[in-house]
Amino acid sequence: MLNTTLVVLCFALTVSFYRFLMGKNIWDRLLNLNLVSVKILMIFTVYSIHVHDLNLLDTSLTFVIVSFLVVVLISRFIISGGDTK
């Protein structure tokens, strides 16, 4: 059951990454970057349950915190006008 879940999540990650690359504007790409990071988090979590390793859950928690901060910082950078100042 967990193997099927991992395969479905990897497929969803591939589709989300394609949408990230082919986004219409910067906001679509930023939203898809967040979606890709959430899919990676779900893969980490399912895999850690599969191998019974709680250290991977700590890694996934750290990853999601860093991912959230990256999305916030990039959106603030875009709103402020980028490097034109």
N, CA, C and O atoms as a GROMACS GRO file, in nm:
protein
  340
    1MET      N    1   0.081  -0.119   0.000
    1MET     CA    2   0.000   0.000   0.000
    1MET      C    3   0.086   0.126   0.000
    1MET      O    4   0.059   0.221  -0.074
    2LEU      N    5   0.190   0.128   0.083
    2LEU     CA    6   0.276   0.245   0.088
    2LEU      C    7   0.357   0.262  -0.040
    2LEU      O    8   0.387   0.375  -0.080
    3ASN      N    9   0.392   0.152  -0.106
    3ASN     CA   10   0.464   0.163  -0.232
    3ASN      C   11   0.377   0.229  -0.338
    3ASN      O   12   0.426   0.311  -0.416
    4THR      N   13   0.249   0.194  -0.341
    4THR     CA   14   0.157   0.256  -0.436
    4THR      C   15   0.143   0.405  -0.406
    4THR      O   16   0.138   0.487  -0.498
    5THR      N   17   0.137   0.439  -0.280
    5THR     CA   18   0.128   0.579  -0.241
    5THR      C   19   0.252   0.656  -0.286
    5THR      O   20   0.241   0.768  -0.335
    6LEU      N   21   0.369   0.597  -0.269
    6LEU     CA   22   0.492   0.662  -0.312
    6LEU      C   23   0.495   0.682  -0.463
    6LEU      O   24   0.540   0.786  -0.510
    7VAL      N   25   0.448   0.585  -0.538
    7VAL     CA   26   0.446   0.597  -0.684
    7VAL      C   27   0.351   0.708  -0.727
    7VAL      O   28   0.384   0.788  -0.814
    8VAL      N   29   0.234   0.714  -0.666
    8VAL     CA   30   0.136   0.818  -0.700
    8VAL      C   31   0.191   0.956  -0.663
    8VAL      O   32   0.175   1.051  -0.740
    9LEU      N   33   0.256   0.967  -0.549
    9LEU     CA   34   0.313   1.095  -0.508
    9LEU      C   35   0.427   1.137  -0.601
    9LEU      O   36   0.441   1.256  -0.632
   10CYS      N   37   0.508   1.042  -0.645
   10CYS     CA   38   0.616   1.076  -0.739
   10CYS      C   39   0.560   1.122  -0.872
   10CYS      O   40   0.614   1.214  -0.934
   11PHE      N   41   0.452   1.060  -0.917
   11PHE     CA   42   0.388   1.106  -1.041
   11PHE      C   43   0.332   1.246  -1.023
   11PHE      O   44   0.347   1.331  -1.111
   12ALA      N   45   0.265   1.272  -0.910
   12ALA     CA   46   0.210   1.405  -0.883
   12ALA      C   47   0.322   1.508  -0.872
   12ALA      O   48   0.304   1.623  -0.913
   13LEU      N   49   0.436   1.469  -0.816
   13LEU     CA   50   0.550   1.559  -0.808
   13LEU      C   51   0.602   1.594  -0.947
   13LEU      O   52   0.639   1.708  -0.973
   14THR      N   53   0.606   1.496  -1.035
   14THR     CA   54   0.653   1.520  -1.172
   14THR      C   55   0.560   1.617  -1.245
   14THR      O   56   0.606   1.708  -1.313
   15VAL      N   57   0.430   1.598  -1.229
   15VAL     CA   58   0.333   1.688  -1.293
   15VAL      C   59   0.345   1.828  -1.235
   15VAL      O   60   0.341   1.926  -1.310
   16SER      N   61   0.360   1.839  -1.105
   16SER     CA   62   0.373   1.970  -1.041
   16SER      C   63   0.502   2.040  -1.083
   16SER      O   64   0.504   2.162  -1.101
   17PHE      N   65   0.609   1.963  -1.097
   17PHE     CA   66   0.735   2.024  -1.139
   17PHE      C   67   0.726   2.072  -1.283
   17PHE      O   68   0.783   2.176  -1.318
   18TYR      N   69   0.655   1.998  -1.368
   18TYR     CA   70   0.634   2.043  -1.506
   18TYR      C   71   0.555   2.173  -1.507
   18TYR      O   72   0.588   2.265  -1.582
   19ARG      N   73   0.450   2.181  -1.424
   19ARG     CA   74   0.373   2.306  -1.415
   19ARG      C   75   0.458   2.420  -1.360
   19ARG      O   76   0.438   2.535  -1.396
   20PHE      N   77   0.554   2.387  -1.272
   20PHE     CA   78   0.645   2.489  -1.221
   20PHE      C   79   0.732   2.545  -1.334
   20PHE      O   80   0.753   2.666  -1.342
   21LEU      N   81   0.782   2.458  -1.418
   21LEU     CA   82   0.868   2.502  -1.528
   21LEU      C   83   0.792   2.579  -1.635
   21LEU      O   84   0.846   2.672  -1.695
   22MET      N   85   0.667   2.542  -1.660
   22MET     CA   86   0.589   2.602  -1.767
   22MET      C   87   0.486   2.703  -1.718
   22MET      O   88   0.386   2.727  -1.785
   23GLY      N   89   0.507   2.761  -1.603
   23GLY     CA   90   0.412   2.857  -1.547
   23GLY      C   91   0.397   2.980  -1.633
   23GLY      O   92   0.492   3.024  -1.698
   24LYS      N   93   0.276   3.037  -1.635
   24LYS     CA   94   0.247   3.154  -1.718
   24LYS      C   95   0.316   3.279  -1.667
   24LYS      O   96   0.371   3.358  -1.745
   25ASN      N   97   0.313   3.298  -1.536
   25ASN     CA   98   0.377   3.416  -1.478
   25ASN      C   99   0.450   3.375  -1.351
   25ASN      O  100   0.450   3.258  -1.312
   26ILE      N  101   0.512   3.471  -1.288
   26ILE     CA  102   0.597   3.443  -1.173
   26ILE      C  103   0.515   3.392  -1.054
   26ILE      O  104   0.565   3.313  -0.974
   27TRP      N  105   0.389   3.438  -1.041
   27TRP     CA  106   0.307   3.396  -0.928
   27TRP      C  107   0.263   3.251  -0.943
   27TRP      O  108   0.256   3.178  -0.844
   28ASP      N  109   0.235   3.208  -1.067
   28ASP     CA  110   0.204   3.066  -1.090
   28ASP      C  111   0.324   2.979  -1.057
   28ASP      O  112   0.310   2.872  -0.998
   29ARG      N  113   0.441   3.026  -1.094
   29ARG     CA  114   0.563   2.949  -1.065
   29ARG      C  115   0.590   2.942  -0.915
   29ARG      O  116   0.633   2.839  -0.863
   30LEU      N  117   0.566   3.052  -0.846
   30LEU     CA  118   0.586   3.053  -0.700
   30LEU      C  119   0.487   2.960  -0.631
   30LEU      O  120   0.523   2.888  -0.537
   31LEU      N  121   0.362   2.961  -0.676
   31LEU     CA  122   0.262   2.870  -0.619
   31LEU      C  123   0.299   2.725  -0.645
   31LEU      O  124   0.284   2.640  -0.557
   32ASN      N  125   0.347   2.696  -0.764
   32ASN     CA  126   0.387   2.559  -0.796
   32ASN      C  127   0.515   2.518  -0.724
   32ASN      O  128   0.534   2.400  -0.696
   33LEU      N  129   0.602   2.613  -0.694
   33LEU     CA  130   0.720   2.583  -0.613
   33LEU      C  131   0.676   2.538  -0.474
   33LEU      O  132   0.731   2.443  -0.418
   34ASN      N  133   0.577   2.606  -0.418
   34ASN     CA  134   0.524   2.566  -0.289
   34ASN      C  135   0.458   2.429  -0.298
   34ASN      O  136   0.472   2.348  -0.207
   35LEU      N  137   0.387   2.403  -0.407
   35LEU     CA  138   0.322   2.274  -0.426
   35LEU      C  139   0.425   2.161  -0.438
   35LEU      O  140   0.405   2.053  -0.384
   36VAL      N  141   0.534   2.187  -0.510
   36VAL     CA  142   0.640   2.087  -0.523
   36VAL      C  143   0.702   2.057  -0.386
   36VAL      O  144   0.729   1.942  -0.354
   37SER      N  145   0.724   2.160  -0.307
   37SER     CA  146   0.785   2.137  -0.175
   37SER      C  147   0.691   2.058  -0.084
   37SER      O  148   0.737   1.977  -0.003
   38VAL      N  149   0.560   2.080  -0.096
   38VAL     CA  150   0.465   2.003  -0.016
   38VAL      C  151   0.463   1.858  -0.061
   38VAL      O  152   0.453   1.767   0.022
   39LYS      N  153   0.473   1.834  -0.191
   39LYS     CA  154   0.476   1.696  -0.242
   39LYS      C  155   0.604   1.625  -0.193
   39LYS      O  156   0.599   1.507  -0.158
   40ILE      N  157   0.715   1.695  -0.193
   40ILE     CA  158   0.839   1.636  -0.141
   40ILE      C  159   0.824   1.605   0.007
   40ILE      O  160   0.871   1.501   0.054
   41LEU      N  161   0.760   1.693   0.081
   41LEU     CA  162   0.733   1.668   0.223
   41LEU      C  163   0.648   1.542   0.241
   41LEU      O  164   0.676   1.461   0.329
   42MET      N  165   0.546   1.526   0.159
   42MET     CA  166   0.462   1.408   0.170
   42MET      C  167   0.539   1.281   0.136
   42MET      O  168   0.518   1.177   0.199
   43ILE      N  169   0.628   1.288   0.038
   43ILE     CA  170   0.710   1.172   0.004
   43ILE      C  171   0.803   1.138   0.120
   43ILE      O  172   0.817   1.020   0.155
   44PHE      N  173   0.868   1.239   0.180
   44PHE     CA  174   0.952   1.215   0.298
   44PHE      C  175   0.874   1.147   0.409
   44PHE      O  176   0.922   1.051   0.470
   45THR      N  177   0.754   1.197   0.435
   45THR     CA  178   0.674   1.145   0.545
   45THR      C  179   0.630   1.000   0.520
   45THR      O  180   0.641   0.916   0.610
   46VAL      N  181   0.581   0.972   0.401
   46VAL     CA  182   0.538   0.835   0.370
   46VAL      C  183   0.658   0.740   0.373
   46VAL      O  184   0.647   0.628   0.422
   47TYR      N  185   0.771   0.786   0.320
   47TYR     CA  186   0.889   0.700   0.322
   47TYR      C  187   0.937   0.674   0.464
   47TYR      O  188   0.979   0.562   0.496
   48SER      N  189   0.932   0.774   0.551
   48SER     CA  190   0.976   0.754   0.689
   48SER      C  191   0.883   0.656   0.762
   48SER      O  192   0.929   0.580   0.847
   49ILE      N  193   0.756   0.659   0.730
   49ILE     CA  194   0.665   0.560   0.788
   49ILE      C  195   0.696   0.422   0.733
   49ILE      O  196   0.691   0.323   0.806
   50HIS      N  197   0.730   0.416   0.606
   50HIS     CA  198   0.760   0.288   0.540
   50HIS      C  199   0.883   0.220   0.600
   50HIS      O  200   0.884   0.098   0.619
   51VAL      N  201   0.987   0.298   0.630
   51VAL     CA  202   1.111   0.240   0.683
   51VAL      C  203   1.120   0.248   0.834
   51VAL      O  204   1.220   0.206   0.893
   52HIS      N  205   1.017   0.301   0.900
   52HIS     CA  206   1.011   0.313   1.046
   52HIS      C  207   1.130   0.392   1.102
   52HIS      O  208   1.195   0.351   1.198
   53ASP      N  209   1.157   0.506   1.040
   53ASP     CA  210   1.268   0.591   1.084
   53ASP      C  211   1.212   0.728   1.122
   53ASP      O  212   1.167   0.803   1.035
   54LEU      N  213   1.214   0.760   1.250
   54LEU     CA  214   1.160   0.888   1.296
   54LEU      C  215   1.252   1.005   1.267
   54LEU      O  216   1.207   1.120   1.269
   55ASN      N  217   1.380   0.980   1.240
   55ASN     CA  218   1.471   1.089   1.207
   55ASN      C  219   1.434   1.155   1.075
   55ASN      O  220   1.458   1.275   1.056
   56LEU      N  221   1.375   1.079   0.984
   56LEU     CA  222   1.331   1.138   0.858
   56LEU      C  223   1.214   1.234   0.878
   56LEU      O  224   1.197   1.329   0.801
   57LEU      N  225   1.134   1.210   0.981
   57LEU     CA  226   1.026   1.304   1.011
   57LEU      C  227   1.082   1.438   1.058
   57LEU      O  228   1.028   1.543   1.025
   58ASP      N  229   1.190   1.433   1.135
   58ASP     CA  230   1.256   1.557   1.176
   58ASP      C  231   1.314   1.630   1.054
   58ASP      O  232   1.306   1.753   1.045
   59THR      N  233   1.370   1.555   0.964
   59THR     CA  234   1.424   1.614   0.840
   59THR      C  235   1.312   1.677   0.758
   59THR      O  236   1.330   1.786   0.704
   60SER      N  237   1.199   1.610   0.750
   60SER     CA  238   1.088   1.665   0.672
   60SER      C  239   1.032   1.791   0.737
   60SER      O  240   0.992   1.885   0.668
   61LEU      N  241   1.029   1.795   0.869
   61LEU     CA  242   0.984   1.916   0.938
   61LEU      C  243   1.078   2.033   0.912
   61LEU      O  244   1.032   2.145   0.888
   62THR      N  245   1.207   2.007   0.915
   62THR     CA  246   1.305   2.111   0.883
   62THR      C  247   1.290   2.157   0.739
   62THR      O  248   1.299   2.277   0.711
   63PHE      N  249   1.268   2.063   0.649
   63PHE     CA  250   1.252   2.096   0.508
   63PHE      C  251   1.131   2.186   0.486
   63PHE      O  252   1.138   2.282   0.409
   64VAL      N  253   1.020   2.157   0.552
   64VAL     CA  254   0.899   2.237   0.530
   64VAL      C  255   0.915   2.377   0.589
   64VAL      O  256   0.860   2.472   0.533
   65ILE      N  257   0.988   2.392   0.697
   65ILE     CA  258   1.012   2.525   0.753
   65ILE      C  259   1.097   2.608   0.658
   65ILE      O  260   1.067   2.724   0.633
   66VAL      N  261   1.203   2.548   0.607
   66VAL     CA  262   1.290   2.619   0.512
   66VAL      C  263   1.214   2.652   0.384
   66VAL      O  264   1.231   2.760   0.328
   67SER      N  265   1.133   2.560   0.337
   67SER     CA  266   1.055   2.582   0.216
   67SER      C  267   0.957   2.698   0.233
   67SER      O  268   0.942   2.781   0.143
   68PHE      N  269   0.892   2.704   0.347
   68PHE     CA  270   0.800   2.815   0.373
   68PHE      C  271   0.874   2.948   0.374
   68PHE      O  272   0.827   3.046   0.317
   69LEU      N  273   0.990   2.951   0.438
   69LEU     CA  274   1.067   3.075   0.442
   69LEU      C  275   1.114   3.118   0.304
   69LEU      O  276   1.117   3.237   0.273
   70VAL      N  277   1.151   3.022   0.221
   70VAL     CA  278   1.194   3.054   0.085
   70VAL      C  279   1.080   3.116   0.005
   70VAL      O  280   1.100   3.214  -0.066
   71VAL      N  281   0.961   3.059   0.016
   71VAL     CA  282   0.846   3.112  -0.058
   71VAL      C  283   0.813   3.254  -0.009
   71VAL      O  284   0.783   3.341  -0.091
   72VAL      N  285   0.818   3.276   0.120
   72VAL     CA  286   0.790   3.410   0.174
   72VAL      C  287   0.894   3.509   0.127
   72VAL      O  288   0.860   3.620   0.087
   73LEU      N  289   1.022   3.472   0.132
   73LEU     CA  290   1.127   3.564   0.091
   73LEU      C  291   1.122   3.595  -0.058
   73LEU      O  292   1.144   3.709  -0.099
   74ILE      N  293   1.094   3.496  -0.140
   74ILE     CA  294   1.083   3.520  -0.284
   74ILE      C  295   0.964   3.610  -0.316
   74ILE      O  296   0.973   3.698  -0.401
   75SER      N  297   0.852   3.588  -0.248
   75SER     CA  298   0.735   3.673  -0.274
   75SER      C  299   0.760   3.816  -0.229
   75SER      O  300   0.716   3.910  -0.295
   76ARG      N  301   0.828   3.835  -0.118
   76ARG     CA  302   0.864   3.971  -0.075
   76ARG      C  303   0.959   4.037  -0.174
   76ARG      O  304   0.949   4.157  -0.199
   77PHE      N  305   1.052   3.960  -0.228
   77PHE     CA  306   1.146   4.011  -0.328
   77PHE      C  307   1.071   4.056  -0.453
   77PHE      O  308   1.103   4.159  -0.511
   78ILE      N  309   0.974   3.978  -0.495
   78ILE     CA  310   0.897   4.012  -0.615
   78ILE      C  311   0.811   4.135  -0.591
   78ILE      O  312   0.803   4.222  -0.677
   79ILE      N  313   0.748   4.142  -0.476
   79ILE     CA  314   0.662   4.256  -0.445
   79ILE      C  315   0.742   4.385  -0.436
   79ILE      O  316   0.695   4.491  -0.478
   80SER      N  317   0.864   4.377  -0.382
   80SER     CA  318   0.945   4.498  -0.366
   80SER      C  319   1.004   4.547  -0.499
   80SER      O  320   1.066   4.652  -0.502
   81GLY      N  321   0.985   4.474  -0.605
   81GLY     CA  322   1.034   4.519  -0.736
   81GLY      C  323   1.162   4.451  -0.777
   81GLY      O  324   1.221   4.489  -0.878
   82GLY      N  325   1.206   4.354  -0.703
   82GLY     CA  326   1.328   4.281  -0.742
   82GLY      C  327   1.453   4.362  -0.714
   82GLY      O  328   1.462   4.432  -0.613
   83ASP      N  329   1.547   4.352  -0.803
   83ASP     CA  330   1.676   4.420  -0.784
   83ASP      C  331   1.681   4.554  -0.856
   83ASP      O  332   1.790   4.602  -0.885
   84THR      N  333   1.565   4.615  -0.887
   84THR     CA  334   1.566   4.741  -0.959
   84THR      C  335   1.591   4.860  -0.869
   84THR      O  336   1.610   4.971  -0.918
   85LYS      N  337   1.591   4.840  -0.738
   85LYS     CA  338   1.614   4.953  -0.646
   85LYS      C  339   1.760   4.979  -0.628
   85LYS      O  340   1.798   5.070  -0.554
   0.00000   0.00000   0.00000
